[in-house]
Amino acid sequence: MSLRRGTLGPLIKTAIFTVLVPGAVGVYVPYRLLARAERTWDLGAFRYLGWIPIVLGAAIYFWCAWNFAVTGRGTPAPIDPPKELVARGLYRWVRNPMYVGVLSVVLGEALLYGAPVLAEFAAVAFIFFHLFVLLYEEPILEAKFGEAYARYRHTVPRWLPRRPAPRSSERA
Protein backbone atom coordinates (compact mmCIF):
# COMPACT_ATOMS: atom_id res chain seq x y z
CA MET A 1 0.00 0.00 0.00
CA SER A 2 1.47 3.32 -1.00
CA LEU A 3 0.80 6.54 0.86
CA ARG A 4 -0.10 9.84 -0.73
CA ARG A 5 2.78 12.25 -0.87
CA GLY A 6 2.97 14.31 2.30
CA THR A 7 1.13 11.90 4.61
CA LEU A 8 4.03 10.69 6.76
CA GLY A 9 4.10 13.92 8.80
CA PRO A 10 0.36 13.85 9.54
CA LEU A 11 0.60 10.15 10.46
CA ILE A 12 3.41 10.83 12.95
CA LYS A 13 1.57 13.81 14.46
CA THR A 14 -1.63 11.74 14.62
CA ALA A 15 0.22 9.00 16.50
CA ILE A 16 1.53 11.54 19.02
CA PHE A 17 -1.93 13.11 19.45
CA THR A 18 -3.47 9.64 19.84
CA VAL A 19 -1.18 8.79 22.75
CA LEU A 20 -1.75 12.15 24.44
CA VAL A 21 -5.49 12.74 24.07
CA PRO A 22 -7.51 9.61 23.20
CA GLY A 23 -4.88 7.61 25.10
CA ALA A 24 -5.51 9.74 28.17
CA VAL A 25 -9.31 9.59 27.87
CA GLY A 26 -9.53 5.93 26.91
CA VAL A 27 -6.66 4.41 28.89
CA TYR A 28 -4.90 6.60 31.45
CA VAL A 29 -7.91 8.25 33.16
CA PRO A 30 -9.87 4.97 33.34
CA TYR A 31 -6.79 3.25 34.79
CA ARG A 32 -6.48 5.95 37.46
CA LEU A 33 -10.20 5.85 38.23
CA LEU A 34 -10.13 2.07 38.54
CA ALA A 35 -7.18 2.25 40.93
CA ARG A 36 -9.32 4.21 43.39
CA ALA A 37 -12.81 2.87 42.73
CA GLU A 38 -14.66 -0.11 44.02
CA ARG A 39 -16.07 -2.39 41.40
CA THR A 40 -19.71 -2.78 42.27
CA TRP A 41 -21.18 -4.56 39.26
CA ASP A 42 -20.92 -8.31 39.57
CA LEU A 43 -21.56 -9.33 36.00
CA GLY A 44 -19.86 -12.72 36.05
CA ALA A 45 -18.74 -13.95 32.65
CA PHE A 46 -21.02 -11.37 30.99
CA ARG A 47 -18.36 -8.73 31.77
CA TYR A 48 -16.11 -10.18 29.06
CA LEU A 49 -18.56 -8.82 26.49
CA GLY A 50 -16.88 -5.49 27.33
CA TRP A 51 -14.09 -6.53 24.98
CA ILE A 52 -16.46 -6.05 22.02
CA PRO A 53 -16.93 -2.27 22.39
CA ILE A 54 -13.27 -1.89 23.40
CA VAL A 55 -11.99 -3.55 20.23
CA LEU A 56 -14.63 -1.94 17.98
CA GLY A 57 -14.06 1.49 19.53
CA ALA A 58 -10.30 1.27 19.06
CA ALA A 59 -10.76 0.11 15.45
CA ILE A 60 -13.16 2.99 14.79
CA TYR A 61 -10.72 5.53 16.19
CA PHE A 62 -7.69 4.20 14.29
CA TRP A 63 -9.57 3.90 10.98
CA CYS A 64 -10.76 7.51 11.29
CA ALA A 65 -7.35 8.79 12.39
CA TRP A 66 -5.88 7.12 9.29
CA ASN A 67 -8.47 8.85 7.09
CA PHE A 68 -7.67 12.21 8.70
CA ALA A 69 -3.95 11.80 7.98
CA VAL A 70 -4.12 10.19 4.53
CA THR A 71 -7.27 11.67 2.99
CA GLY A 72 -7.51 14.93 4.90
CA ARG A 73 -3.74 15.51 5.19
CA GLY A 74 -4.10 16.59 8.80
CA THR A 75 -4.57 15.24 12.29
CA PRO A 76 -7.38 14.92 14.85
CA ALA A 77 -5.66 17.68 16.86
CA PRO A 78 -7.55 21.00 16.72
CA ILE A 79 -4.22 22.80 16.16
CA ASP A 80 -3.50 20.75 12.99
CA PRO A 81 -6.87 19.76 11.47
CA PRO A 82 -7.30 18.12 8.05
CA LYS A 83 -6.76 20.34 5.03
CA GLU A 84 -9.61 18.61 3.18
CA LEU A 85 -13.07 17.69 4.48
CA VAL A 86 -13.10 14.00 5.35
CA ALA A 87 -16.51 12.58 4.45
CA ARG A 88 -15.61 8.99 3.61
CA GLY A 89 -15.46 5.71 5.49
CA LEU A 90 -17.19 5.96 8.85
CA TYR A 91 -17.66 9.69 8.29
CA ARG A 92 -20.41 8.77 5.84
CA TRP A 93 -22.36 7.20 8.76
CA VAL A 94 -21.75 9.70 11.58
CA ARG A 95 -19.97 13.07 11.84
CA ASN A 96 -18.00 12.27 14.99
CA PRO A 97 -16.90 8.64 14.80
CA MET A 98 -13.62 9.22 16.67
CA TYR A 99 -15.50 10.43 19.73
CA VAL A 100 -17.93 7.51 19.36
CA GLY A 101 -14.95 5.15 19.21
CA VAL A 102 -13.29 6.55 22.33
CA LEU A 103 -16.57 6.49 24.26
CA SER A 104 -17.12 2.89 23.16
CA VAL A 105 -13.73 1.97 24.60
CA VAL A 106 -14.55 3.58 27.96
CA LEU A 107 -18.00 1.98 28.13
CA GLY A 108 -16.47 -1.38 27.26
CA GLU A 109 -13.97 -0.90 30.08
CA ALA A 110 -16.84 -0.08 32.45
CA LEU A 111 -18.46 -3.39 31.54
CA LEU A 112 -15.23 -5.40 31.58
CA TYR A 113 -14.19 -4.15 35.00
CA GLY A 114 -17.70 -3.88 36.48
CA ALA A 115 -17.00 -0.24 37.29
CA PRO A 116 -19.86 2.27 37.40
CA VAL A 117 -17.28 5.03 37.85
CA LEU A 118 -16.16 4.43 34.25
CA ALA A 119 -19.74 4.67 32.97
CA GLU A 120 -20.04 7.97 34.86
CA PHE A 121 -16.73 9.12 33.34
CA ALA A 122 -18.03 8.21 29.87
CA ALA A 123 -21.14 10.35 30.49
CA VAL A 124 -19.03 13.32 31.57
CA ALA A 125 -16.70 12.82 28.60
CA PHE A 126 -19.70 12.72 26.25
CA ILE A 127 -21.00 16.02 27.62
CA PHE A 128 -17.57 17.58 27.14
CA PHE A 129 -17.28 16.14 23.59
CA HIS A 130 -20.77 17.36 22.69
CA LEU A 131 -20.10 20.90 23.92
CA PHE A 132 -16.71 20.97 22.18
CA VAL A 133 -18.29 19.85 18.90
CA LEU A 134 -21.15 22.38 19.16
CA LEU A 135 -19.16 25.37 20.35
CA TYR A 136 -15.83 24.87 18.57
CA GLU A 137 -15.58 22.17 15.91
CA GLU A 138 -18.75 22.75 13.94
CA PRO A 139 -18.33 26.55 13.66
CA ILE A 140 -14.68 26.10 12.62
CA LEU A 141 -15.57 23.46 10.01
CA GLU A 142 -18.39 25.62 8.66
CA ALA A 143 -16.02 28.57 8.30
CA LYS A 144 -13.27 26.46 6.73
CA PHE A 145 -15.26 24.26 4.34
CA GLY A 146 -18.38 26.40 3.80
CA GLU A 147 -21.20 24.92 1.77
CA ALA A 148 -19.53 21.49 1.52
CA TYR A 149 -19.61 21.16 5.31
CA ALA A 150 -23.15 22.57 5.54
CA ARG A 151 -24.37 19.88 3.08
CA TYR A 152 -22.44 17.22 4.99
CA ARG A 153 -23.85 18.40 8.33
CA HIS A 154 -27.42 18.22 6.99
CA THR A 155 -27.04 14.70 5.58
CA VAL A 156 -24.92 12.95 8.24
CA PRO A 157 -26.01 12.72 11.89
CA ARG A 158 -23.77 14.06 14.66
CA TRP A 159 -23.78 11.11 17.11
CA LEU A 160 -26.06 8.21 16.18
CA PRO A 161 -24.96 6.48 12.98
CA ARG A 162 -27.36 5.83 10.15
CA ARG A 163 -26.90 4.18 6.80
CA PRO A 164 -25.55 6.71 4.32
CA ALA A 165 -27.44 7.65 1.20
CA PRO A 166 -26.01 5.93 -1.88
CA ARG A 167 -23.46 7.98 -3.77
CA SER A 168 -24.52 9.09 -7.22
CA SER A 169 -22.10 6.53 -8.71
CA GLU A 170 -23.77 3.74 -6.66
CA ARG A 171 -27.33 4.48 -7.78
CA ALA A 172 -28.90 2.35 -10.50
Secondary structure, 3 states (H helix, E strand, C coil): CCCCCCCHHHHHHHHHHHHHCHHHHHHHHHHHHHHHCCCCCCCHHHHHHHHHHHHHHHHHHHHHHHHHHHCCCCCCCCCCCCCCCCCCHHHHCCCCHHHHHHHHHHHHHHHHHCCHHHHHHHHHHHHHHHHHHHHHHHHHHHHHHCHHHHHHHHHCCCCCCCCCCCCCCCCC
